[in-house]
Amino acid sequence: MRFQPGDIVQHFKRETLDAEALAENRYLYRIVGVATHSETGEQMMVYQPLYDDKGMYVRPLEMFLSEVDHEKYPGVKQKYRFEKVED
C-alpha cells in the first residue's frame, strides 16, 4: 500500500489553485485507511479533507491510486490522482 493512515495527500487539481485556495488547504486530504465494501468486497480508500466540512469520504481504491488522465489534463505535472505531501 502506497499510503498509511495519517498520511497527507494532495489531489492533482491542487496544481491549478491560486495562493488563497492553497492557503485554505484545498485538495489536501488525510488518509484514514482502507475499508472493504461489505456487499461487493471492493476495497475503498477512506479519507478526510483538510478544508470545508472535514467529513469522511470513500473512493474505490483502484480509482484513488490511478494515474492522472494527461490527455484530459495535459498541463498537470502530477503523475497520480493522489500523491503524498512530503514534510
Number of C-alpha atoms within 10 A of each C-alpha: 5 7 18 13 12 13 17 22 21 21 19 20 16 17 14 11 12 9 8 9 13 14 10 12 15 18 19 24 24 21 21 19 15 19 16 14 11 8 6 7 9 12 16 19 20 20 24 18 20 17 15 9 8 12 10 13 14 16 15 16 16 12 13 17 17 12 15 19 12 13 8 8 11 9 10 17 11 17 13 19 17 24 20 18 12 7 4
